[in-house]
Amino acid sequence: MEKVFIALLTVLFTFGTLTAQGLHIKRAKGTIAIDGVMDETDWIQAEVATNFMQFFPSDSVTARAQTEVRMTYDDNNLYIIAKMYNLGPRKYVTPSLRRDFRGEANDVFSAVIDTYSDRNNAFLFGVNPFGVQREGLIANGGSVASADTFSTSWDNIWHSEAKIYDDYWITEMAIPFKTLRYKENLDTWYINFYRFDSAYAEQSTWTPIPRNQFIINLAFTQKLLWDAPLKKTKGNISLIPYSIFRNSKNFETDTPTINDLDLGLDAKIGLGPAMTLDVTVNPDFSQVEVDQQVTNLDRFEIFFPERRQFFLENADLFANFGIEGTRPFFSRRIGVARDESTGQNVQNRIYGGLRLNGKLNQNLRLGILNAQLEENKDIQLASTNYLVAALQQKILSRSYIGMTFINKQAFTDAIGGDFTFSPSSYNRTLGLDVNLASNDNTWNGKYFYHRSFDETNTEAKYATGGFLNHSSYRWEANLTVQSIGEGYDPEVGFVRRRDIFQATPSVWYNFYPKKGGTQRHGPGVSADLIRNNTSFDALDHNLALNYRGNLKSTAFWDFSVVRQYTRLLRPFDPSGLGNTPLPADTQYNYNFVKANYFSNAGRKFSYNLSTQLGEYFNGNLYNLSGTLTYRYQPLGFASLNFAYNHVRLPEPLKNADLLLIGSRLDFTFTKNIFWTTFVQFNSQIENLNLNSRLQWRFKPVSDIFLVYTDNYFAESQTASGSLTFPSIQFPRQRAIVLKLNYWLNL
């Protein structure tokens, strides 16, 4: 015990010293070769970040597999070298050789770099033992597990190499200062490093982080102390021209085949080290990965995430106003128009756009986005302009106040009309958000108030609400409340429901077993209460008794028993097939159970399964869905997604069997050549979709894409709603695209 006590004191003393001093970084005296070999004098003399602590499965012991990190820099690059020790010979896990991989069961070293020293936003750079890169942006202090907090869609130029040795592996990185955004003359940044290790199912961090928090939480970072204040970079201008050839045919409308050759340009202009102007002319998004289809048994619109690169960098500055399900700005509205005669959405080409974003000073962020779209004579739509402006002022240590203004309008009242700044039709939204977070992230919350404006005189054009989260070692609690007026209509936003008052509380308790294969488990209670905002009549509510568990293998599961009440305000067909609906102003009470299980993704074969069983309105629903994945390391993986819904309803309603099945083949020939193929069949919309994409990254952030897309009408429903083997009737749409884009630094 005496030896253990002395060792513990040594670790605490070392950590205490690093916490107080941070990590010092000195300018390199020689040249750093990015080769995965630590043989330069500057590396030997650099200060070392070590004594990594476990984050998973425990958070109170030193990591079994230790890591050492060193940093240096020169006029052009920030350099990082990390040495990951093992406990003996072992194998490594990667999903493929494709960049921007994710998953806790993989081997990876990641550096979190807060260049603004605000503990709200940061860059993440990671490399695995096979030399595969990933980079991303962290927003909201890294305090919430959501796509709004961490995104790997950001893409930029940097260099790395990895090399595997007998009992350790090394990665070496060179990150150009042109790639980073930072405030000039700062002599202090904040950093953290973390490592996922598949052999020991261990996650470790340089700065200790409580396991009830998230591993990218910026509240738990240490100082990076520069030996001299940083100056701005020179000539930070990048041009990304593209050319594209399309061949497409719409068989449903029987229009002639279209052969189209097009050109476009993106530009990134650094207005100092902390501000960037992005410009796009005639943008094209043909290479963007297709959405994964879903079965829609919901009464309200389904949210699909943004995938277009122009709208992704610093997206948190524009898209995080409001709360999930109530956003005043949703970038996927740009580029889509509605044909009022058919009720269908149609593509609306973007002429061009610009985005200005960055720091005005240490505590103030600015974002401006503007896009001009072409007119569409077929649906009588004038050329429309979209403007989004956002300001974010830091307050306290990890909190901020945000304001946004969103404007959608045409500069003519009709196609071919006179130019005007005061059109008869417009839609605008003004919003205020206050985001609060404690220093240790035990508490975080938000309050928002938004108001929409248009040419109509409707009342209640507001949305207000917020949330409060508490996360401690044993307890997790959340309360989300919002009130949305009947007239609130942000046309460029995403609002699932209007004229409601909603309260969503939840409470969880965690047990941490000292023995066995379970990392933590515990019960929870959650509810969702929705009432009419005007009359306060009940619309929907549910109460769920939950239990969940995380295994030390990284597998996890949860189980819920739910009591649901639903009042229909308009007719609704619960079969999802457009059959005889349930009448409006009817009420239903029903019970069901839900369960989810996610296996250890570090194994060659992994899977996740979900089910919902029980009552459904005045009938029954039996659902089974999941994903089966086989990894043929390191070249890629094959997966099968499926969702089966067995809906049984009393007469005169009709039964339904809905099947959604999709396969994905992801093959990486090298770290620069990727081939991905999706095949998706959806019986609800009677569609079979094929999307195959070949990508060659011939130099950093420069690619050639060959994309083939095909859609077929596939009938699989009988008159009684039963499911049969799909019969492909005829093609709907087909396209082939060849695209080249080239990143040129000036």
NUPASE-551848 format. One record per residue (C-alpha): residue number from 1; x, y, z; residue in three letters. Coordinates in steps of 0.02 Angstrom, whole numbers, plus 50000, padded with zeros to 5 digits. Example, Ala and Ser with C-alpha at 12.3 -4.5 7.8 and 13.67 -1.06 7.14 Angstrom:
1,50615,49775,50390,ALA
2,50684,49947,50357,SER
// end
This chain:
1,50000,50000,50000,MET
2,50146,50117,50038,GLU
3,50212,50093,49860,LYS
4,50041,50124,49786,VAL
5,50023,50281,49892,PHE
6,50194,50347,49837,ILE
7,50154,50309,49654,ALA
8,49987,50400,49670,LEU
9,50072,50552,49747,LEU
10,50198,50551,49605,THR
11,50060,50549,49474,VAL
12,49962,50685,49563,LEU
13,50118,50793,49582,PHE
14,50161,50774,49398,THR
15,49983,50813,49344,PHE
16,49975,50961,49462,GLY
17,50133,51032,49386,THR
18,50067,51011,49208,LEU
19,49898,51082,49254,THR
20,49979,51238,49324,ALA
21,50108,51259,49187,GLN
22,50023,51181,49037,GLY
23,50136,51130,48893,LEU
24,50273,51246,48829,HIS
25,50304,51251,48642,ILE
26,50466,51318,48567,LYS
27,50513,51364,48390,ARG
28,50606,51226,48297,ALA
29,50789,51262,48260,LYS
30,50801,51132,48122,GLY
31,50691,51054,47988,THR
32,50554,50932,48040,ILE
33,50529,50786,47921,ALA
34,50354,50710,47926,ILE
35,50404,50526,47923,ASP
36,50344,50448,48086,GLY
37,50523,50442,48152,VAL
38,50569,50542,48308,MET
39,50752,50576,48266,ASP
40,50759,50767,48256,GLU
41,50848,50862,48395,THR
42,50697,50977,48415,ASP
43,50590,50827,48464,TRP
44,50717,50766,48591,ILE
45,50724,50939,48671,GLN
46,50536,50974,48666,ALA
47,50432,50970,48825,GLU
48,50332,50810,48844,VAL
49,50146,50790,48885,ALA
50,50129,50621,48969,THR
51,50044,50533,49115,ASN
52,49882,50506,49019,PHE
53,49731,50461,49126,MET
54,49592,50340,49084,GLN
55,49427,50412,49026,PHE
56,49349,50242,48988,PHE
57,49312,50121,49067,PRO
58,49367,50215,49225,SER
59,49418,50394,49256,ASP
60,49520,50379,49416,SER
61,49675,50280,49362,VAL
62,49819,50309,49244,THR
63,49802,50236,49070,ALA
64,49868,50059,49048,ARG
65,49935,50105,48876,ALA
66,50029,50269,48899,GLN
67,50056,50407,48771,THR
68,50187,50544,48750,GLU
69,50158,50703,48648,VAL
70,50280,50838,48594,ARG
71,50249,50999,48497,MET
72,50354,51127,48402,THR
73,50329,51251,48259,TYR
74,50411,51356,48125,ASP
75,50354,51500,48014,ASP
76,50230,51393,47918,ASN
77,50174,51243,48022,ASN
78,50125,51180,48192,LEU
79,50205,51010,48222,TYR
80,50144,50871,48336,ILE
81,50223,50702,48367,ILE
82,50140,50569,48476,ALA
83,50210,50404,48535,LYS
84,50079,50274,48585,MET
85,50148,50134,48692,TYR
86,50075,49958,48698,ASN
87,50083,49822,48830,LEU
88,50152,49697,48704,GLY
89,50125,49636,48525,PRO
90,49952,49672,48460,ARG
91,49845,49713,48309,LYS
92,49759,49878,48268,TYR
93,49582,49917,48212,VAL
94,49522,50037,48077,THR
95,49355,50038,47985,PRO
96,49445,50070,47819,SER
97,49577,50180,47741,LEU
98,49450,50320,47711,ARG
99,49485,50484,47800,ARG
100,49366,50561,47928,ASP
101,49327,50393,48009,PHE
102,49231,50391,48174,ARG
103,49199,50263,48311,GLY
104,49258,50228,48487,GLU
105,49315,50051,48446,ALA
106,49455,50107,48328,ASN
107,49636,50149,48364,ASP
108,49671,50334,48347,VAL
109,49768,50479,48421,PHE
110,49681,50650,48418,SER
111,49736,50826,48460,ALA
112,49606,50955,48514,VAL
113,49668,51133,48482,ILE
114,49573,51285,48546,ASP
115,49662,51422,48450,THR
116,49550,51562,48516,TYR
117,49572,51513,48699,SER
118,49386,51532,48726,ASP
119,49347,51349,48771,ARG
120,49196,51357,48657,ASN
121,49267,51312,48486,ASN
122,49414,51205,48432,ALA
123,49495,51107,48291,PHE
124,49523,50919,48301,LEU
125,49658,50825,48205,PHE
126,49677,50637,48218,GLY
127,49781,50497,48141,VAL
128,49769,50309,48160,ASN
129,49911,50180,48152,PRO
130,49879,50155,47966,PHE
131,49910,50340,47932,GLY
132,49728,50383,47896,VAL
133,49682,50562,47939,GLN
134,49527,50639,48013,ARG
135,49491,50820,48053,GLU
136,49341,50908,48126,GLY
137,49269,51061,48211,LEU
138,49209,51065,48391,ILE
139,49074,51188,48443,ALA
140,48967,51225,48597,ASN
141,49116,51189,48709,GLY
142,49109,51005,48662,GLY
143,48983,50985,48801,SER
144,48836,50903,48710,VAL
145,48835,50737,48615,ALA
146,48761,50791,48449,SER
147,48805,50831,48269,ALA
148,48796,51016,48316,ASP
149,48945,50991,48433,THR
150,49067,50891,48327,PHE
151,49076,50877,48137,SER
152,49206,50789,48028,THR
153,49136,50870,47870,SER
154,49263,51011,47877,TRP
155,49405,50976,47754,ASP
156,49573,51063,47739,ASN
157,49756,51037,47699,ILE
158,49877,50963,47826,TRP
159,50005,50824,47824,HIS
160,50041,50672,47932,SER
161,50128,50505,47937,GLU
162,50112,50354,48051,ALA
163,50231,50210,48082,LYS
164,50206,50049,48180,ILE
165,50349,49984,48289,TYR
166,50361,49827,48397,ASP
167,50288,49896,48558,ASP
168,50221,50065,48506,TYR
169,50166,50170,48359,TRP
170,50206,50349,48313,ILE
171,50111,50481,48218,THR
172,50185,50645,48160,GLU
173,50083,50794,48101,MET
174,50118,50958,48012,ALA
175,49969,51077,48020,ILE
176,49992,51237,47917,PRO
177,49949,51397,48009,PHE
178,49849,51441,47853,LYS
179,49734,51295,47893,THR
180,49703,51356,48071,LEU
181,49605,51509,48123,ARG
182,49680,51603,48270,TYR
183,49695,51775,48346,LYS
184,49855,51867,48309,GLU
185,49976,51904,48452,ASN
186,49904,51774,48571,LEU
187,50037,51683,48671,ASP
188,49919,51553,48746,THR
189,49804,51423,48667,TRP
190,49711,51280,48750,TYR
191,49743,51098,48703,ILE
192,49706,50920,48749,ASN
193,49754,50751,48677,PHE
194,49660,50587,48682,TYR
195,49685,50409,48622,ARG
196,49568,50265,48582,PHE
197,49647,50093,48601,ASP
198,49555,49942,48533,SER
199,49665,49807,48612,ALA
200,49626,49861,48790,TYR
201,49456,49943,48756,ALA
202,49531,50098,48835,GLU
203,49507,50283,48806,GLN
204,49634,50399,48884,SER
205,49664,50587,48892,THR
206,49807,50702,48939,TRP
207,49695,50815,49043,THR
208,49586,50704,49155,PRO
209,49402,50712,49107,ILE
210,49260,50643,49216,PRO
211,49177,50497,49128,ARG
212,49007,50579,49144,ASN
213,49069,50713,49021,GLN
214,49118,50699,48837,PHE
215,49296,50664,48785,ILE
216,49303,50821,48676,ILE
217,49239,50935,48815,ASN
218,49337,51097,48804,LEU
219,49313,51134,48989,ALA
220,49450,51007,49021,PHE
221,49595,51077,48921,THR
222,49766,51143,48971,GLN
223,49867,51291,48914,LYS
224,49984,51283,48765,LEU
225,50113,51416,48807,LEU
226,50205,51490,48657,TRP
227,50383,51555,48674,ASP
228,50330,51709,48572,ALA
229,50161,51782,48519,PRO
230,50100,51718,48351,LEU
231,50096,51832,48200,LYS
232,49973,51822,48056,LYS
233,50006,51710,47907,THR
234,50046,51781,47735,LYS
235,49949,51759,47574,GLY
236,49811,51647,47640,ASN
237,49710,51629,47479,ILE
238,49649,51465,47406,SER
239,49555,51437,47243,LEU
240,49458,51276,47211,ILE
241,49394,51273,47031,PRO
242,49291,51127,46970,TYR
243,49228,51057,46806,SER
244,49087,50933,46788,ILE
245,49002,50829,46654,PHE
246,48825,50763,46683,ARG
247,48719,50640,46586,ASN
248,48543,50623,46656,SER
249,48374,50556,46604,LYS
250,48203,50574,46686,ASN
251,48101,50423,46630,PHE
252,47943,50472,46726,GLU
253,47922,50635,46630,THR
254,47997,50557,46473,ASP
255,48102,50712,46440,THR
256,48254,50703,46324,PRO
257,48422,50648,46394,THR
258,48523,50796,46460,ILE
259,48709,50810,46427,ASN
260,48783,50955,46523,ASP
261,48960,51023,46545,LEU
262,48980,51150,46684,ASP
263,49113,51249,46777,LEU
264,49120,51329,46947,GLY
265,49237,51404,47076,LEU
266,49258,51408,47264,ASP
267,49380,51525,47349,ALA
268,49444,51542,47527,LYS
269,49520,51710,47569,ILE
270,49603,51737,47737,GLY
271,49564,51912,47801,LEU
272,49696,51896,47937,GLY
273,49725,51739,48041,PRO
274,49554,51744,48125,ALA
275,49434,51789,47984,MET
276,49393,51696,47823,THR
277,49291,51744,47671,LEU
278,49223,51596,47572,ASP
279,49155,51631,47397,VAL
280,49066,51507,47284,THR
281,49013,51533,47103,VAL
282,48894,51408,47024,ASN
283,48921,51277,47161,PRO
284,48889,51094,47127,ASP
285,48856,50957,47255,PHE
286,48841,50804,47144,SER
287,48976,50710,47240,GLN
288,48888,50728,47409,VAL
289,48844,50562,47489,GLU
290,48659,50517,47473,VAL
291,48544,50522,47624,ASP
292,48506,50359,47710,GLN
293,48321,50328,47680,GLN
294,48199,50305,47825,VAL
295,48024,50236,47849,THR
296,47911,50381,47895,ASN
297,47772,50338,48017,LEU
298,47777,50512,48091,ASP
299,47648,50650,48073,ARG
300,47782,50783,48054,PHE
301,47931,50826,47944,GLU
302,48089,50722,47963,ILE
303,48256,50810,47985,PHE
304,48401,50763,47870,PHE
305,48574,50835,47908,PRO
306,48669,50954,47794,GLU
307,48805,50871,47688,ARG
308,48859,51011,47571,ARG
309,49035,51074,47606,GLN
310,48999,51260,47581,PHE
311,48871,51260,47721,PHE
312,48971,51153,47844,LEU
313,49124,51251,47899,GLU
314,49083,51348,48058,ASN
315,48904,51289,48037,ALA
316,48877,51303,48225,ASP
317,48884,51493,48210,LEU
318,48731,51491,48095,PHE
319,48637,51330,48132,ALA
320,48639,51310,48321,ASN
321,48512,51443,48364,PHE
322,48359,51371,48450,GLY
323,48350,51188,48500,ILE
324,48331,51023,48409,GLU
325,48168,51022,48311,GLY
326,48151,51212,48319,THR
327,48288,51298,48218,ARG
328,48267,51471,48138,PRO
329,48398,51425,48007,PHE
330,48414,51258,47916,PHE
331,48536,51270,47771,SER
332,48454,51129,47671,ARG
333,48311,51251,47634,ARG
334,48433,51343,47520,ILE
335,48431,51261,47350,GLY
336,48255,51191,47366,VAL
337,48093,51275,47312,ALA
338,47914,51217,47329,ARG
339,47798,51195,47181,ASP
340,47633,51254,47253,GLU
341,47533,51174,47112,SER
342,47593,50998,47156,THR
343,47653,51019,47335,GLY
344,47821,50944,47284,GLN
345,47996,51011,47317,ASN
346,48102,51052,47165,VAL
347,48286,51092,47149,GLN
348,48329,51277,47142,ASN
349,48501,51313,47072,ARG
350,48621,51424,47170,ILE
351,48703,51558,47064,TYR
352,48832,51595,47197,GLY
353,48861,51640,47377,GLY
354,48982,51704,47506,LEU
355,49015,51667,47688,ARG
356,49116,51777,47806,LEU
357,49157,51701,47974,ASN
358,49285,51716,48111,GLY
359,49336,51821,48261,LYS
360,49323,52010,48270,LEU
361,49414,52006,48437,ASN
362,49454,51882,48574,GLN
363,49272,51867,48629,ASN
364,49165,51912,48477,LEU
365,49127,51798,48328,ARG
366,49044,51856,48168,LEU
367,48960,51756,48031,GLY
368,48876,51818,47871,ILE
369,48807,51702,47737,LEU
370,48728,51760,47575,ASN
371,48667,51658,47426,ALA
372,48575,51706,47266,GLN
373,48466,51576,47180,LEU
374,48403,51572,47003,GLU
375,48225,51605,46949,GLU
376,48111,51461,46901,ASN
377,47982,51507,46771,LYS
378,47896,51338,46781,ASP
379,47837,51372,46959,ILE
380,47834,51563,46941,GLN
381,47977,51588,47065,LEU
382,48081,51746,47053,ALA
383,48268,51742,47088,SER
384,48280,51733,47278,THR
385,48412,51798,47398,ASN
386,48454,51718,47565,TYR
387,48548,51817,47698,LEU
388,48600,51751,47869,VAL
389,48697,51854,47995,ALA
390,48755,51796,48166,ALA
391,48851,51872,48311,LEU
392,48917,51774,48460,GLN
393,48984,51869,48612,GLN
394,49076,51770,48745,LYS
395,49025,51804,48925,ILE
396,49097,51731,49084,LEU
397,49222,51590,49051,SER
398,49124,51466,48942,ARG
399,48960,51553,48901,SER
400,48901,51666,48761,TYR
401,48758,51771,48694,ILE
402,48710,51749,48513,GLY
403,48602,51852,48394,MET
404,48545,51805,48220,THR
405,48452,51888,48077,PHE
406,48386,51785,47930,ILE
407,48310,51862,47774,ASN
408,48232,51775,47624,LYS
409,48167,51884,47483,GLN
410,48169,51915,47297,ALA
411,48224,52084,47231,PHE
412,48078,52084,47109,THR
413,47892,52056,47140,ASP
414,47881,51944,46987,ALA
415,47989,51862,46855,ILE
416,48056,52001,46746,GLY
417,47993,52136,46864,GLY
418,48080,52296,46920,ASP
419,48219,52287,47051,PHE
420,48163,52335,47227,THR
421,48228,52325,47405,PHE
422,48048,52318,47468,SER
423,47963,52168,47387,PRO
424,47783,52127,47426,SER
425,47834,51954,47487,SER
426,47974,51917,47611,TYR
427,48015,51811,47763,ASN
428,48130,51865,47904,ARG
429,48178,51799,48075,THR
430,48266,51886,48218,LEU
431,48334,51783,48362,GLY
432,48424,51795,48529,LEU
433,48508,51647,48616,ASP
434,48595,51643,48785,VAL
435,48706,51490,48813,ASN
436,48775,51457,48987,LEU
437,48900,51327,49045,ALA
438,48990,51306,49211,SER
439,49180,51291,49215,ASN
440,49172,51103,49242,ASP
441,49017,51079,49132,ASN
442,48916,51008,49277,THR
443,48783,51132,49225,TRP
444,48744,51196,49051,ASN
445,48590,51272,48975,GLY
446,48512,51387,48847,LYS
447,48374,51516,48832,TYR
448,48311,51578,48663,PHE
449,48182,51700,48595,TYR
450,48149,51708,48407,HIS
451,48022,51805,48306,ARG
452,47975,51789,48122,SER
453,47914,51929,48009,PHE
454,47822,51925,47843,ASP
455,47691,52021,47745,GLU
456,47544,51936,47835,THR
457,47460,52002,47992,ASN
458,47452,51839,48088,THR
459,47479,51839,48276,GLU
460,47597,51739,48387,ALA
461,47749,51742,48273,LYS
462,47870,51691,48408,TYR
463,47965,51541,48477,ALA
464,48044,51542,48650,THR
465,48115,51413,48768,GLY
466,48274,51328,48820,GLY
467,48350,51187,48919,PHE
468,48449,51153,49077,LEU
469,48567,51004,49096,ASN
470,48650,50938,49253,HIS
471,48782,50802,49241,SER
472,48874,50733,49392,SER
473,48957,50568,49433,TYR
474,48794,50485,49486,ARG
475,48654,50595,49421,TRP
476,48606,50661,49250,GLU
477,48454,50774,49231,ALA
478,48381,50876,49090,ASN
479,48233,50992,49069,LEU
480,48187,51063,48898,THR
481,48042,51185,48881,VAL
482,47978,51281,48731,GLN
483,47828,51383,48676,SER
484,47798,51405,48489,ILE
485,47667,51526,48426,GLY
486,47539,51481,48294,GLU
487,47605,51614,48174,GLY
488,47790,51574,48193,TYR
489,47850,51535,48017,ASP
490,48038,51545,47981,PRO
491,48037,51484,47801,GLU
492,48225,51456,47804,VAL
493,48214,51359,47968,GLY
494,48156,51191,48030,PHE
495,48005,51187,48145,VAL
496,47920,51020,48174,ARG
497,47766,51088,48263,ARG
498,47684,51256,48292,ARG
499,47559,51323,48418,ASP
500,47623,51210,48557,ILE
501,47692,51217,48733,PHE
502,47814,51074,48764,GLN
503,47906,51014,48920,ALA
504,48028,50867,48913,THR
505,48107,50816,49079,PRO
506,48222,50668,49110,SER
507,48323,50600,49257,VAL
508,48454,50461,49259,TRP
509,48554,50377,49398,TYR
510,48718,50288,49365,ASN
511,48796,50137,49451,PHE
512,48980,50099,49421,TYR
513,49018,49916,49460,PRO
514,49194,49879,49523,LYS
515,49194,49705,49447,LYS
516,49124,49621,49293,GLY
517,49106,49674,49113,GLY
518,48986,49821,49140,THR
519,49062,49995,49143,GLN
520,48903,50080,49206,ARG
521,48716,50053,49212,HIS
522,48564,50135,49288,GLY
523,48380,50179,49282,PRO
524,48297,50334,49213,GLY
525,48129,50418,49198,VAL
526,48082,50531,49052,SER
527,47926,50618,48990,ALA
528,47868,50726,48845,ASP
529,47718,50840,48876,LEU
530,47642,50939,48732,ILE
531,47492,51054,48747,ARG
532,47406,51179,48634,ASN
533,47488,51348,48657,ASN
534,47323,51442,48650,THR
535,47196,51333,48741,SER
536,47324,51229,48838,PHE
537,47227,51072,48790,ASP
538,47329,50911,48793,ALA
539,47397,50859,48623,LEU
540,47528,50726,48659,ASP
541,47614,50659,48812,HIS
542,47715,50507,48857,ASN
543,47798,50436,49012,LEU
544,47943,50314,48996,ALA
545,48029,50204,49124,LEU
546,48205,50170,49060,ASN
547,48359,50068,49097,TYR
548,48528,50074,49010,ARG
549,48701,50000,49020,GLY
550,48875,50023,48947,ASN
551,48993,49875,48936,LEU
552,49182,49886,48953,LYS
553,49193,49814,48777,SER
554,49113,49980,48715,THR
555,48947,49891,48680,ALA
556,48792,49973,48755,PHE
557,48604,49944,48771,TRP
558,48444,50027,48833,ASP
559,48265,49975,48867,PHE
560,48106,50078,48891,SER
561,47924,50048,48938,VAL
562,47817,50190,48869,VAL
563,47639,50253,48900,ARG
564,47585,50366,48756,GLN
565,47436,50483,48732,TYR
566,47401,50561,48561,THR
567,47265,50679,48505,ARG
568,47247,50702,48318,LEU
569,47209,50877,48258,LEU
570,47192,50821,48076,ARG
571,47165,50654,47987,PRO
572,47314,50536,47994,PHE
573,47349,50367,47915,ASP
574,47453,50263,48038,PRO
575,47493,50134,47903,SER
576,47608,50258,47816,GLY
577,47537,50212,47644,LEU
578,47407,50348,47617,GLY
579,47260,50233,47655,ASN
580,47100,50270,47752,THR
581,47151,50391,47892,PRO
582,47101,50404,48072,LEU
583,46981,50551,48091,PRO
584,47031,50718,48163,ALA
585,46993,50765,48344,ASP
586,47011,50585,48407,THR
587,47115,50528,48556,GLN
588,47220,50371,48586,TYR
589,47309,50295,48736,ASN
590,47429,50154,48702,TYR
591,47578,50063,48780,ASN
592,47735,49991,48701,PHE
593,47914,49941,48740,VAL
594,48074,49994,48652,LYS
595,48248,49921,48657,ALA
596,48417,49952,48575,ASN
597,48581,49857,48575,TYR
598,48746,49910,48496,PHE
599,48883,49780,48493,SER
600,49072,49806,48506,ASN
601,49116,49892,48342,ALA
602,49298,49842,48361,GLY
603,49261,49664,48307,ARG
604,49262,49614,48125,LYS
605,49075,49579,48133,PHE
606,48970,49705,48229,SER
607,48786,49747,48235,TYR
608,48654,49856,48314,ASN
609,48472,49807,48337,LEU
610,48319,49910,48385,SER
611,48140,49860,48414,THR
612,47972,49933,48463,GLN
613,47832,49814,48511,LEU
614,47657,49847,48571,GLY
615,47504,49954,48543,GLU
616,47500,50088,48409,TYR
617,47353,50210,48402,PHE
618,47203,50089,48395,ASN
619,47306,49943,48328,GLY
620,47477,49864,48351,ASN
621,47652,49894,48285,LEU
622,47795,49771,48283,TYR
623,47960,49847,48227,ASN
624,48133,49775,48204,LEU
625,48277,49875,48131,SER
626,48465,49874,48135,GLY
627,48631,49868,48047,THR
628,48747,49721,48016,LEU
629,48928,49765,47975,THR
630,49075,49659,47922,TYR
631,49246,49742,47917,ARG
632,49379,49674,47799,TYR
633,49523,49770,47878,GLN
634,49601,49882,47826,PRO
635,49520,49897,47655,LEU
636,49341,49932,47705,GLY
637,49176,49860,47761,PHE
638,49008,49798,47700,ALA
639,48849,49837,47795,SER
640,48664,49795,47784,LEU
641,48534,49914,47855,ASN
642,48356,49857,47878,PHE
643,48192,49915,47955,ALA
644,48034,49810,47957,TYR
645,47868,49879,48021,ASN
646,47720,49761,48043,HIS
647,47567,49873,48066,VAL
648,47400,49795,48110,ARG
649,47245,49906,48119,LEU
650,47058,49872,48140,PRO
651,46933,49893,47998,GLU
652,46904,50003,47899,PRO
653,47089,50047,47915,LEU
654,47214,49944,47816,LYS
655,47361,49844,47878,ASN
656,47537,49874,47815,ALA
657,47703,49785,47806,ASP
658,47841,49910,47772,LEU
659,48017,49857,47728,LEU
660,48169,49967,47710,LEU
661,48331,49879,47667,ILE
662,48495,49952,47612,GLY
663,48668,49884,47581,SER
664,48829,49983,47582,ARG
665,48996,49928,47512,LEU
666,49141,50039,47563,ASP
667,49307,49989,47484,PHE
668,49468,50088,47499,THR
669,49598,50033,47373,PHE
670,49724,50152,47453,THR
671,49717,50303,47569,LYS
672,49676,50406,47414,ASN
673,49558,50298,47311,ILE
674,49385,50257,47380,PHE
675,49234,50168,47310,TRP
676,49064,50174,47396,THR
677,48903,50093,47334,THR
678,48730,50108,47412,PHE
679,48580,50003,47362,VAL
680,48420,50053,47452,GLN
681,48245,49980,47434,PHE
682,48100,50070,47517,ASN
683,47930,49985,47504,SER
684,47841,50138,47576,GLN
685,47883,50246,47425,ILE
686,47904,50095,47308,GLU
687,48079,50146,47257,ASN
688,48243,50056,47226,LEU
689,48394,50172,47231,ASN
690,48572,50137,47174,LEU
691,48713,50260,47207,ASN
692,48893,50217,47168,SER
693,49036,50339,47195,ARG
694,49220,50321,47149,LEU
695,49337,50453,47222,GLN
696,49521,50481,47186,TRP
697,49607,50609,47298,ARG
698,49757,50642,47186,PHE
699,49825,50778,47303,LYS
700,49766,50854,47468,PRO
701,49584,50913,47454,VAL
702,49588,50888,47264,SER
703,49478,50751,47193,ASP
704,49406,50665,47041,ILE
705,49231,50593,47069,PHE
706,49134,50472,46960,LEU
707,48955,50454,47023,VAL
708,48817,50343,46954,TYR
709,48638,50357,47019,THR
710,48486,50255,46968,ASP
711,48307,50249,47035,ASN
712,48175,50119,46991,TYR
713,47991,50101,47030,PHE
714,47984,49940,47133,ALA
715,47811,49874,47179,GLU
716,47802,49767,47336,SER
717,47632,49801,47419,GLN
718,47477,49698,47388,THR
719,47303,49774,47396,ALA
720,47284,49711,47576,SER
721,47447,49794,47631,GLY
722,47548,49633,47637,SER
723,47728,49633,47579,LEU
724,47786,49534,47428,THR
725,47954,49515,47344,PHE
726,47988,49682,47256,PRO
727,47952,49686,47071,SER
728,48052,49815,46972,ILE
729,47929,49895,46852,GLN
730,48023,50034,46760,PHE
731,48164,50159,46787,PRO
732,48123,50330,46860,ARG
733,48282,50433,46850,GLN
734,48462,50397,46801,ARG
735,48619,50503,46803,ALA
736,48807,50487,46785,ILE
737,48924,50627,46841,VAL
738,49110,50654,46815,LEU
739,49182,50794,46922,LYS
740,49357,50866,46948,LEU
741,49402,50991,47083,ASN
742,49576,51059,47120,TYR
743,49637,51152,47275,TRP
744,49762,51288,47230,LEU
745,49852,51390,47364,ASN
746,49910,51562,47309,LEU
// end
